[in-house]
Amino acid sequence: MKKYFLFIPFIFLLFPNILIANTNIVFIDMDKIMSTSIAGKSILNQLNDINEKRLKDLEKIAKDLKNKEKNLLLKKIF
């Protein structure tokens, strides 16, 4: 059994190209894909619509809070 454990590393030392991995590193430009593909354009449009709706809601809430603040200040004075 010990002979096999000694033999396996010896094989890797004799044939080092077995250990060399052949890998390719690829970079994907996701911004370009999102802006040029049909699905990407659709997703960006949907996200922009959602963003606009939420901004309008936040502006409305901010306006309501300012009005409430003014009313409280007026009540505090009187």
C-alpha positions, 0 to 999 in steps of 0.5 A: 500500500505504501508503495502506491503512495510513493509511486503516484507522486513520482509519476507527477514528477516525471510528467509535469505537463499533467499538472498544468491546467489549460485555462482561459480567462474571459472578461464580459462587459456587462454594461455593453450587453445591458445597453445593446441587447433587447432583454437588457434594454427592457430590464433597464426601462423597467428599472427606470420606471420603478425608480421614477415611481419611487422618486415621485412617492418620496417627493410626495412624502417629503412634501407632506412632511414639510406641510405637517412640520409647518402646521406644527410650528404654527400650532406651537406659536399660537 
